[in-house]
Amino acid sequence: MQNLRVYRYIDKISRTGSIRQAAEQLAITPSALNRRVIALEQELGVKIFERLGRGVRLSTAGELLVDAMRKHLAETDALKSRIADLSGLRRGHVSVACSQAVLPHFLPDQIEQFQSQFPQVTFNVLNKDGEDAADALLNYSTDLAIVFDPLRHSEFQSAFALPQQIHAIMSARHPLTKKQEVSLGDCLGYPLALPTMNYGVRRTIENLYGNLSSRVTPDVEADSYVLLQHYVARSLAIGFELQIGIPLIESYGLTSRPLKYPKAAFGSLYIYHLKGHALPVAAARFVQQIVEALLKF
């Protein structure tokens, strides 16, 4: 247990890049934390961190060490979850990295349902897509990733994939509401409000317009879907959202229309976890629940 505590200390320093910031989050003094680092470095005979003017960064040896520590911590957490499950306590923790589309409606609903059955299970949710979600899995920040983009990495295992059509979203008074579905050309006749390239929806829209030899030039670009949706509700701009994110948009004064494009170009919503890494019991059960929910879409 003492080793695990030191592992968590080193992991926290590596994530914050600062002994002082890590100490604040760990509720110990910077001097005490620094002594722990120095003692471990002396024991290993190598420097774990390079001291910089305003912080620290991992040395080459430190990167190898932290990777092994994170794997050990993740395995220990999984073991604790299994022990708790055997004892009937049903305690646990689930960490999820997910695309913006599942945040407002789908994921809160699934968490509420899960905690109604297992009230002692806690959750940590990170808004990450694409490579950011991949990094979160690789550094053991999260157990799961729910993303609208295939993660092309040999260390990932896909637990489920559900095709997702993209919808154009607009204000309820928008002229395009007269159509049952809209084309990419229809949307180009109005201002575009798009997320940044960090998001799978944006990359898909870019690819679709690229197939039409049209250039996407957003009038408003942001990494906040809340901002984009409020802007669309107040203007004639067009935004885009995955099918799974549509149920909540009416609360923003918005409506939606399916976007016409080749079915072969449909993307999917994926659930990923690390290959060969046993999920904690709570996370595994949560995957089972959300797969069952997605099958109803």
TIMAR-592603 format. One record per residue (C-alpha): residue number from 1; residue in one letter; chain; x, y, z. Coordinates in nm, 4 decimals, decimal comma. Example, Ala and Ser with C-alpha at 12.3 -4.5 7.8 and 13.67 -1.06 7.14 Angstrom:
<sites>
+-------+------+------+----------+----------+----------+
! kelum ! pafi ! bagu !     east !    north !       up !
+-------+------+------+----------+----------+----------+
!     1 !    a !    A !   1,2300 !  -0,4500 !   0,7800 !
!     2 !    s !    A !   1,3670 !  -0,1060 !   0,7140 !
+-------+------+------+----------+----------+----------+
</sites>
This chain:
<sites>
+-------+------+------+----------+----------+----------+
! kelum ! pafi ! bagu !     east !    north !       up !
+-------+------+------+----------+----------+----------+
!     1 !    m !    A !   0,0000 !   0,0000 !   0,0000 !
!     2 !    q !    A !   0,2918 !   0,2319 !   0,0703 !
!     3 !    n !    A !   0,4200 !   0,1705 !  -0,2828 !
!     4 !    l !    A !   0,0769 !   0,2429 !  -0,4266 !
!     5 !    r !    A !   0,0709 !   0,5759 !  -0,2455 !
!     6 !    v !    A !   0,4087 !   0,6697 !  -0,3934 !
!     7 !    y !    A !   0,2867 !   0,5596 !  -0,7370 !
!     8 !    r !    A !  -0,0127 !   0,7915 !  -0,7076 !
!     9 !    y !    A !   0,2147 !   1,0752 !  -0,5982 !
!    10 !    i !    A !   0,4410 !   1,0317 !  -0,9011 !
!    11 !    d !    A !   0,1427 !   0,9966 !  -1,1343 !
!    12 !    k !    A !  -0,0129 !   1,3180 !  -1,0020 !
!    13 !    i !    A !   0,3127 !   1,5124 !  -1,0453 !
!    14 !    s !    A !   0,3506 !   1,3856 !  -1,4023 !
!    15 !    r !    A !  -0,0044 !   1,4941 !  -1,4899 !
!    16 !    t !    A !   0,0202 !   1,8408 !  -1,3341 !
!    17 !    g !    A !   0,3823 !   1,9087 !  -1,4306 !
!    18 !    s !    A !   0,4328 !   2,0714 !  -1,0904 !
!    19 !    i !    A !   0,5264 !   1,9387 !  -0,7480 !
!    20 !    r !    A !   0,3487 !   2,2326 !  -0,5849 !
!    21 !    q !    A !   0,0228 !   2,1804 !  -0,7771 !
!    22 !    a !    A !   0,0362 !   1,8050 !  -0,7169 !
!    23 !    a !    A !   0,0941 !   1,8635 !  -0,3450 !
!    24 !    e !    A !  -0,2109 !   2,0886 !  -0,3263 !
!    25 !    q !    A !  -0,4297 !   1,8255 !  -0,4901 !
!    26 !    l !    A !  -0,2845 !   1,5492 !  -0,2712 !
!    27 !    a !    A !  -0,3236 !   1,7580 !   0,0478 !
!    28 !    i !    A !   0,0409 !   1,7294 !   0,1542 !
!    29 !    t !    A !   0,3215 !   1,9842 !   0,1678 !
!    30 !    p !    A !   0,5416 !   2,0400 !  -0,1394 !
!    31 !    s !    A !   0,8530 !   1,9724 !   0,0667 !
!    32 !    a !    A !   0,7188 !   1,6365 !   0,1861 !
!    33 !    l !    A !   0,6210 !   1,5400 !  -0,1691 !
!    34 !    n !    A !   0,9606 !   1,6463 !  -0,3020 !
!    35 !    r !    A !   1,1317 !   1,4279 !  -0,0392 !
!    36 !    r !    A !   0,9287 !   1,1280 !  -0,1586 !
!    37 !    v !    A !   1,0423 !   1,1910 !  -0,5153 !
!    38 !    i !    A !   1,4066 !   1,2283 !  -0,4164 !
!    39 !    a !    A !   1,3934 !   0,9097 !  -0,2060 !
!    40 !    l !    A !   1,2514 !   0,7113 !  -0,4982 !
!    41 !    e !    A !   1,5076 !   0,8573 !  -0,7392 !
!    42 !    q !    A !   1,7872 !   0,7559 !  -0,4995 !
!    43 !    e !    A !   1,6427 !   0,4066 !  -0,4674 !
!    44 !    l !    A !   1,6224 !   0,3654 !  -0,8460 !
!    45 !    g !    A !   1,9500 !   0,5395 !  -0,9182 !
!    46 !    v !    A !   1,7950 !   0,7588 !  -1,1915 !
!    47 !    k !    A !   1,6187 !   1,0942 !  -1,2153 !
!    48 !    i !    A !   1,2440 !   1,0575 !  -1,2600 !
!    49 !    f !    A !   1,1815 !   1,4261 !  -1,3271 !
!    50 !    e !    A !   1,3767 !   1,7025 !  -1,4943 !
!    51 !    r !    A !   1,3506 !   2,0181 !  -1,2840 !
!    52 !    l !    A !   1,2471 !   2,3187 !  -1,4909 !
!    53 !    g !    A !   1,2091 !   2,6845 !  -1,4032 !
!    54 !    r !    A !   0,8363 !   2,6622 !  -1,3349 !
!    55 !    g !    A !   0,7763 !   2,2936 !  -1,2909 !
!    56 !    v !    A !   0,8986 !   1,9470 !  -1,3790 !
!    57 !    r !    A !   0,8728 !   1,7047 !  -1,6673 !
!    58 !    l !    A !   0,9347 !   1,3332 !  -1,6890 !
!    59 !    s !    A !   1,2784 !   1,2119 !  -1,7864 !
!    60 !    t !    A !   1,3079 !   0,9222 !  -2,0300 !
!    61 !    a !    A !   1,3399 !   0,6835 !  -1,7363 !
!    62 !    g !    A !   1,0477 !   0,8591 !  -1,5682 !
!    63 !    e !    A !   0,8234 !   0,8004 !  -1,8708 !
!    64 !    l !    A !   0,8952 !   0,4270 !  -1,8563 !
!    65 !    l !    A !   0,8373 !   0,4224 !  -1,4818 !
!    66 !    v !    A !   0,5091 !   0,6146 !  -1,4946 !
!    67 !    d !    A !   0,3730 !   0,3910 !  -1,7692 !
!    68 !    a !    A !   0,4419 !   0,0838 !  -1,5537 !
!    69 !    m !    A !   0,2988 !   0,2570 !  -1,2449 !
!    70 !    r !    A !  -0,0237 !   0,3535 !  -1,4229 !
!    71 !    k !    A !  -0,0714 !  -0,0009 !  -1,5454 !
!    72 !    h !    A !  -0,0170 !  -0,1323 !  -1,1930 !
!    73 !    l !    A !  -0,2585 !   0,1221 !  -1,0433 !
!    74 !    a !    A !  -0,5249 !   0,0348 !  -1,3005 !
!    75 !    e !    A !  -0,4852 !  -0,3368 !  -1,2274 !
!    76 !    t !    A !  -0,5031 !  -0,2691 !  -0,8528 !
!    77 !    d !    A !  -0,8236 !  -0,0683 !  -0,8939 !
!    78 !    a !    A !  -0,9732 !  -0,3501 !  -1,0995 !
!    79 !    l !    A !  -0,8804 !  -0,5993 !  -0,8279 !
!    80 !    k !    A !  -1,0385 !  -0,3801 !  -0,5581 !
!    81 !    s !    A !  -1,3548 !  -0,3610 !  -0,7665 !
!    82 !    r !    A !  -1,3720 !  -0,7411 !  -0,7961 !
!    83 !    i !    A !  -1,3170 !  -0,7858 !  -0,4225 !
!    84 !    a !    A !  -1,5898 !  -0,5322 !  -0,3463 !
!    85 !    d !    A !  -1,8228 !  -0,7110 !  -0,5866 !
!    86 !    l !    A !  -1,7612 !  -1,0474 !  -0,4180 !
!    87 !    s !    A !  -1,8420 !  -0,8958 !  -0,0794 !
!    88 !    g !    A !  -2,1694 !  -0,7579 !  -0,2119 !
!    89 !    l !    A !  -2,0769 !  -0,3932 !  -0,1464 !
!    90 !    r !    A !  -2,1092 !  -0,2985 !  -0,5148 !
!    91 !    r !    A !  -1,8652 !  -0,0154 !  -0,4682 !
!    92 !    g !    A !  -1,6587 !   0,1014 !  -0,7618 !
!    93 !    h !    A !  -1,5568 !   0,3850 !  -0,9894 !
!    94 !    v !    A !  -1,6099 !   0,4282 !  -1,3630 !
!    95 !    s !    A !  -1,4106 !   0,6750 !  -1,5700 !
!    96 !    v !    A !  -1,5354 !   0,7606 !  -1,9199 !
!    97 !    a !    A !  -1,3959 !   0,9731 !  -2,2025 !
!    98 !    c !    A !  -1,6706 !   1,0592 !  -2,4485 !
!    99 !    s !    A !  -1,7747 !   1,2632 !  -2,7472 !
!   100 !    q !    A !  -1,9746 !   1,5800 !  -2,6849 !
!   101 !    a !    A !  -2,2883 !   1,4282 !  -2,8409 !
!   102 !    v !    A !  -2,3434 !   1,1808 !  -2,5566 !
!   103 !    l !    A !  -2,2878 !   1,4346 !  -2,2766 !
!   104 !    p !    A !  -2,6137 !   1,6326 !  -2,2541 !
!   105 !    h !    A !  -2,8702 !   1,3511 !  -2,2667 !
!   106 !    f !    A !  -2,7568 !   0,9927 !  -2,3179 !
!   107 !    l !    A !  -2,4737 !   0,9623 !  -2,0656 !
!   108 !    p !    A !  -2,6423 !   1,1450 !  -1,7720 !
!   109 !    d !    A !  -2,9459 !   0,9226 !  -1,8200 !
!   110 !    q !    A !  -2,7318 !   0,6084 !  -1,8221 !
!   111 !    i !    A !  -2,5360 !   0,7143 !  -1,5133 !
!   112 !    e !    A !  -2,8579 !   0,7917 !  -1,3243 !
!   113 !    q !    A !  -2,9996 !   0,4503 !  -1,4138 !
!   114 !    f !    A !  -2,6799 !   0,2735 !  -1,3105 !
!   115 !    q !    A !  -2,6492 !   0,4559 !  -0,9777 !
!   116 !    s !    A !  -3,0124 !   0,3822 !  -0,8952 !
!   117 !    q !    A !  -2,9056 !   0,0160 !  -0,8870 !
!   118 !    f !    A !  -2,5508 !   0,0677 !  -0,7561 !
!   119 !    p !    A !  -2,5564 !   0,3939 !  -0,5544 !
!   120 !    q !    A !  -2,2014 !   0,3501 !  -0,4235 !
!   121 !    v !    A !  -2,0457 !   0,3553 !  -0,7704 !
!   122 !    t !    A !  -1,8939 !   0,6921 !  -0,8630 !
!   123 !    f !    A !  -1,8225 !   0,8340 !  -1,2087 !
!   124 !    n !    A !  -1,5664 !   1,0596 !  -1,3707 !
!   125 !    v !    A !  -1,6535 !   1,1913 !  -1,7192 !
!   126 !    l !    A !  -1,4083 !   1,3624 !  -1,9537 !
!   127 !    n !    A !  -1,5158 !   1,5410 !  -2,2717 !
!   128 !    k !    A !  -1,2638 !   1,3972 !  -2,5175 !
!   129 !    d !    A !  -1,2814 !   1,2729 !  -2,8748 !
!   130 !    g !    A !  -1,0395 !   1,1238 !  -3,1268 !
!   131 !    e !    A !  -0,6735 !   1,1291 !  -3,0263 !
!   132 !    d !    A !  -0,7504 !   1,2932 !  -2,6926 !
!   133 !    a !    A !  -0,9738 !   1,0001 !  -2,5997 !
!   134 !    a !    A !  -0,7065 !   0,7575 !  -2,7207 !
!   135 !    d !    A !  -0,4462 !   0,9247 !  -2,5009 !
!   136 !    a !    A !  -0,6804 !   0,9061 !  -2,2007 !
!   137 !    l !    A !  -0,7120 !   0,5294 !  -2,2484 !
!   138 !    l !    A !  -0,3398 !   0,4782 !  -2,3025 !
!   139 !    n !    A !  -0,2388 !   0,6688 !  -1,9886 !
!   140 !    y !    A !  -0,5103 !   0,4998 !  -1,7806 !
!   141 !    s !    A !  -0,7003 !   0,8232 !  -1,7160 !
!   142 !    t !    A !  -1,0193 !   0,6473 !  -1,8235 !
!   143 !    d !    A !  -1,1586 !   0,2949 !  -1,8375 !
!   144 !    l !    A !  -1,3785 !   0,3561 !  -2,1416 !
!   145 !    a !    A !  -1,4035 !   0,5821 !  -2,4446 !
!   146 !    i !    A !  -1,7343 !   0,6491 !  -2,6233 !
!   147 !    v !    A !  -1,6392 !   0,8263 !  -2,9443 !
!   148 !    f !    A !  -1,7609 !   0,9032 !  -3,2955 !
!   149 !    d !    A !  -1,4471 !   0,7943 !  -3,4738 !
!   150 !    p !    A !  -1,2576 !   0,4666 !  -3,4983 !
!   151 !    l !    A !  -0,9483 !   0,4736 !  -3,2770 !
!   152 !    r !    A !  -0,6824 !   0,3199 !  -3,4960 !
!   153 !    h !    A !  -0,4520 !   0,1706 !  -3,2375 !
!   154 !    s !    A !  -0,3628 !  -0,1941 !  -3,1866 !
!   155 !    e !    A !  -0,3972 !  -0,1608 !  -2,8082 !
!   156 !    f !    A !  -0,7699 !  -0,0791 !  -2,8213 !
!   157 !    q !    A !  -1,0612 !  -0,3207 !  -2,8166 !
!   158 !    s !    A !  -1,3987 !  -0,2145 !  -2,9555 !
!   159 !    a !    A !  -1,6811 !  -0,3393 !  -2,7322 !
!   160 !    f !    A !  -1,9585 !  -0,2052 !  -2,9567 !
!   161 !    a !    A !  -2,0228 !   0,0091 !  -3,2632 !
!   162 !    l !    A !  -2,3502 !   0,1745 !  -3,3632 !
!   163 !    p !    A !  -2,3973 !   0,3590 !  -3,6966 !
!   164 !    q !    A !  -2,4876 !   0,7233 !  -3,6404 !
!   165 !    q !    A !  -2,6474 !   0,9548 !  -3,8927 !
!   166 !    i !    A !  -2,5598 !   1,3215 !  -3,8703 !
!   167 !    h !    A !  -2,8440 !   1,5721 !  -3,8383 !
!   168 !    a !    A !  -2,8433 !   1,9391 !  -3,9324 !
!   169 !    i !    A !  -2,9678 !   2,1451 !  -3,6386 !
!   170 !    m !    A !  -3,1356 !   2,4835 !  -3,6747 !
!   171 !    s !    A !  -3,3765 !   2,7203 !  -3,5025 !
!   172 !    a !    A !  -3,7432 !   2,6266 !  -3,5092 !
!   173 !    r !    A !  -3,8120 !   2,9255 !  -3,7391 !
!   174 !    h !    A !  -3,5435 !   2,8348 !  -3,9948 !
!   175 !    p !    A !  -3,6540 !   2,8084 !  -4,3620 !
!   176 !    l !    A !  -3,5012 !   2,4594 !  -4,3913 !
!   177 !    t !    A !  -3,7529 !   2,3231 !  -4,1402 !
!   178 !    k !    A !  -3,9927 !   2,2994 !  -4,4354 !
!   179 !    k !    A !  -3,7858 !   2,0079 !  -4,5660 !
!   180 !    q !    A !  -3,8033 !   1,6542 !  -4,4264 !
!   181 !    e !    A !  -3,4290 !   1,6146 !  -4,4783 !
!   182 !    v !    A !  -3,1588 !   1,8504 !  -4,5997 !
!   183 !    s !    A !  -2,8593 !   1,8183 !  -4,8276 !
!   184 !    l !    A !  -2,5076 !   1,9500 !  -4,7810 !
!   185 !    g !    A !  -2,5815 !   2,2010 !  -5,0573 !
!   186 !    d !    A !  -2,8857 !   2,3272 !  -4,8654 !
!   187 !    c !    A !  -2,6684 !   2,3908 !  -4,5601 !
!   188 !    l !    A !  -2,4076 !   2,5854 !  -4,7580 !
!   189 !    g !    A !  -2,6686 !   2,8516 !  -4,8263 !
!   190 !    y !    A !  -2,6581 !   2,9551 !  -4,4589 !
!   191 !    p !    A !  -2,3931 !   3,0429 !  -4,2001 !
!   192 !    l !    A !  -2,2273 !   2,7391 !  -4,0433 !
!   193 !    a !    A !  -2,1628 !   2,6939 !  -3,6710 !
!   194 !    l !    A !  -1,9133 !   2,4099 !  -3,6308 !
!   195 !    p !    A !  -1,7094 !   2,2453 !  -3,3562 !
!   196 !    t !    A !  -1,3313 !   2,2439 !  -3,3852 !
!   197 !    m !    A !  -1,1374 !   1,9728 !  -3,5651 !
!   198 !    n !    A !  -1,0920 !   1,7919 !  -3,2328 !
!   199 !    y !    A !  -1,4408 !   1,6495 !  -3,2789 !
!   200 !    g !    A !  -1,5347 !   1,3582 !  -3,5020 !
!   201 !    v !    A !  -1,8482 !   1,5335 !  -3,6287 !
!   202 !    r !    A !  -1,6393 !   1,8193 !  -3,7690 !
!   203 !    r !    A !  -1,3947 !   1,5861 !  -3,9380 !
!   204 !    t !    A !  -1,6822 !   1,3929 !  -4,0958 !
!   205 !    i !    A !  -1,8444 !   1,7149 !  -4,2214 !
!   206 !    e !    A !  -1,5118 !   1,8239 !  -4,3708 !
!   207 !    n !    A !  -1,4794 !   1,4900 !  -4,5519 !
!   208 !    l !    A !  -1,8347 !   1,5037 !  -4,6843 !
!   209 !    y !    A !  -1,7951 !   1,8550 !  -4,8198 !
!   210 !    g !    A !  -1,4553 !   1,7577 !  -4,9594 !
!   211 !    n !    A !  -1,6287 !   1,4903 !  -5,1670 !
!   212 !    l !    A !  -1,8396 !   1,7707 !  -5,3165 !
!   213 !    s !    A !  -1,5282 !   1,9795 !  -5,3850 !
!   214 !    s !    A !  -1,6730 !   2,2426 !  -5,1513 !
!   215 !    r !    A !  -1,4795 !   2,4175 !  -4,8800 !
!   216 !    v !    A !  -1,6182 !   2,4402 !  -4,5277 !
!   217 !    t !    A !  -1,5770 !   2,7896 !  -4,3849 !
!   218 !    p !    A !  -1,7563 !   2,8185 !  -4,0504 !
!   219 !    d !    A !  -1,8945 !   3,1560 !  -3,9467 !
!   220 !    v !    A !  -1,8587 !   3,0454 !  -3,5844 !
!   221 !    e !    A !  -1,6173 !   2,7771 !  -3,4661 !
!   222 !    a !    A !  -1,5966 !   2,6664 !  -3,1028 !
!   223 !    d !    A !  -1,5114 !   2,3697 !  -2,8838 !
!   224 !    s !    A !  -1,8288 !   2,4289 !  -2,6812 !
!   225 !    y !    A !  -2,1454 !   2,2667 !  -2,8108 !
!   226 !    v !    A !  -2,3507 !   2,4733 !  -2,5665 !
!   227 !    l !    A !  -2,2225 !   2,7940 !  -2,7268 !
!   228 !    l !    A !  -2,2831 !   2,6609 !  -3,0780 !
!   229 !    q !    A !  -2,6360 !   2,5480 !  -3,0001 !
!   230 !    h !    A !  -2,7324 !   2,8770 !  -2,8377 !
!   231 !    y !    A !  -2,5883 !   3,0651 !  -3,1362 !
!   232 !    v !    A !  -2,7828 !   2,8487 !  -3,3820 !
!   233 !    a !    A !  -3,1036 !   2,9042 !  -3,1819 !
!   234 !    r !    A !  -3,0608 !   3,2820 !  -3,2165 !
!   235 !    s !    A !  -2,9710 !   3,2966 !  -3,5861 !
!   236 !    l !    A !  -3,0140 !   3,1349 !  -3,9263 !
!   237 !    a !    A !  -2,6950 !   2,9368 !  -3,8813 !
!   238 !    i !    A !  -2,6773 !   2,5607 !  -3,9309 !
!   239 !    g !    A !  -2,5047 !   2,3280 !  -3,6864 !
!   240 !    f !    A !  -2,4598 !   1,9519 !  -3,6876 !
!   241 !    e !    A !  -2,5185 !   1,6817 !  -3,4290 !
!   242 !    l !    A !  -2,5137 !   1,3033 !  -3,4046 !
!   243 !    q !    A !  -2,8403 !   1,1163 !  -3,3885 !
!   244 !    i !    A !  -2,7766 !   1,0242 !  -3,0235 !
!   245 !    g !    A !  -2,7553 !   1,3905 !  -2,9242 !
!   246 !    i !    A !  -3,0835 !   1,4996 !  -3,0865 !
!   247 !    p !    A !  -3,3326 !   1,4249 !  -2,8014 !
!   248 !    l !    A !  -3,2220 !   1,7238 !  -2,5932 !
!   249 !    i !    A !  -3,1857 !   1,9987 !  -2,8528 !
!   250 !    e !    A !  -3,5496 !   2,1103 !  -2,8358 !
!   251 !    s !    A !  -3,4767 !   2,2529 !  -2,4898 !
!   252 !    y !    A !  -3,2497 !   2,5050 !  -2,6662 !
!   253 !    g !    A !  -3,5264 !   2,6127 !  -2,9050 !
!   254 !    l !    A !  -3,3795 !   2,4017 !  -3,1835 !
!   255 !    t !    A !  -3,5057 !   2,1455 !  -3,4287 !
!   256 !    s !    A !  -3,3235 !   1,9051 !  -3,6587 !
!   257 !    r !    A !  -3,3411 !   1,7439 !  -3,9983 !
!   258 !    p !    A !  -3,1516 !   1,4326 !  -4,1138 !
!   259 !    l !    A !  -2,8586 !   1,5187 !  -4,3376 !
!   260 !    k !    A !  -2,8665 !   1,3501 !  -4,6797 !
!   261 !    y !    A !  -2,5386 !   1,1830 !  -4,7703 !
!   262 !    p !    A !  -2,4303 !   0,8368 !  -4,8897 !
!   263 !    k !    A !  -2,5092 !   0,5669 !  -4,6347 !
!   264 !    a !    A !  -2,1594 !   0,4295 !  -4,6849 !
!   265 !    a !    A !  -2,0274 !   0,7530 !  -4,5372 !
!   266 !    f !    A !  -2,2153 !   0,7062 !  -4,2076 !
!   267 !    g !    A !  -1,9883 !   0,7073 !  -3,9071 !
!   268 !    s !    A !  -2,0388 !   0,5023 !  -3,5924 !
!   269 !    l !    A !  -2,0419 !   0,5562 !  -3,2211 !
!   270 !    y !    A !  -1,7788 !   0,3279 !  -3,0674 !
!   271 !    i !    A !  -1,7139 !   0,2014 !  -2,7163 !
!   272 !    y !    A !  -1,3450 !   0,1275 !  -2,6589 !
!   273 !    h !    A !  -1,1282 !  -0,0034 !  -2,3778 !
!   274 !    l !    A !  -0,7697 !  -0,1199 !  -2,3587 !
!   275 !    k !    A !  -0,7107 !  -0,4591 !  -2,5137 !
!   276 !    g !    A !  -0,5872 !  -0,7180 !  -2,2651 !
!   277 !    h !    A !  -0,6802 !  -0,4960 !  -1,9698 !
!   278 !    a !    A !  -0,9555 !  -0,6406 !  -1,7520 !
!   279 !    l !    A !  -1,2158 !  -0,3753 !  -1,6850 !
!   280 !    p !    A !  -1,3186 !  -0,3097 !  -1,3252 !
!   281 !    v !    A !  -1,6468 !  -0,4793 !  -1,2430 !
!   282 !    a !    A !  -1,8414 !  -0,1525 !  -1,2291 !
!   283 !    a !    A !  -1,7050 !  -0,0408 !  -1,5673 !
!   284 !    a !    A !  -1,7792 !  -0,3781 !  -1,7274 !
!   285 !    r !    A !  -2,1368 !  -0,3695 !  -1,6009 !
!   286 !    f !    A !  -2,1775 !  -0,0121 !  -1,7201 !
!   287 !    v !    A !  -2,0617 !  -0,1150 !  -2,0690 !
!   288 !    q !    A !  -2,3244 !  -0,3895 !  -2,0684 !
!   289 !    q !    A !  -2,5948 !  -0,1386 !  -1,9736 !
!   290 !    i !    A !  -2,5052 !   0,1237 !  -2,2342 !
!   291 !    v !    A !  -2,4755 !  -0,1384 !  -2,5089 !
!   292 !    e !    A !  -2,8291 !  -0,2525 !  -2,4285 !
!   293 !    a !    A !  -2,9455 !   0,1116 !  -2,4373 !
!   294 !    l !    A !  -2,7716 !   0,1838 !  -2,7684 !
!   295 !    l !    A !  -2,9311 !  -0,1201 !  -2,9291 !
!   296 !    k !    A !  -3,2684 !   0,0527 !  -2,8784 !
!   297 !    f !    A !  -3,1679 !   0,3522 !  -3,0914 !
+-------+------+------+----------+----------+----------+
</sites>
